[in-house]
Each structure stands twice: as C-alpha cells, then as structure tokens.
C-alpha cells in the first residue's frame, strides 16, 4: 500500500512540475507571437506582466523553470521505475519532454 501511495505522490509531483514548465514555455511562445509588440523589451515586459509581482525578472522565471524541470525529471525517473504498463510509457514521455525543455532553457541562457 505504501508503494502505491508513494507512486501516486511521485506522479503528482512530476505532472505538476512538468505542466508548470510547459505553461511557462507556452506563455513565452504566445507573447513572442503577439503582433502588437514590436521589439524584445516590449515582449519581455508583456511576459513579466503575466506573473505575480514578486517575480521581477526573466532570470528568476528561468531559474524556476530549470528547478521545476529538474524536479520533473527526477520524479518521473522514480515514477517510471515503480510503475508498469501505460504509466511507464507516460512517465518516459514526461521525462523526455522535461529533458528537452531543460536543455532548451539552458541554451536560451547563453
């Protein structure tokens, strides 16, 4: 029983952090594609307005994204090792996409 509960906790942690990372990436794509914003500063300001006031810079969002992607990867690896069947495949997909987003975020920082 404890293994199933632990597996559910890993699944929830993995999915929450995974969807948070995806949400931030999709927000940036939506803001970047907005027609009324002409330069990069306008896009960054519009992107920052989507987040709470205590997040003051894009670098803070980037660090939060990196941490959440790392948590998603670690928890999905543990979730994958404790699951079977379709859950194992889903955990692999979450892990793979999280790794890709982590690499994308790291290369955006350069």
Buried (B, 14 or more C-beta within 10 A) or exposed (E): EEEEEEBEEBBEBBBBBBEBBBEBBEBBEEBEEEEEBEEEEEBBEBBBEBBEEEEEEBEEBBEBBBEBBBBBBBBBBBBBEBBEEEBEEBBBEBBEBBBEBBEEBEEEEE
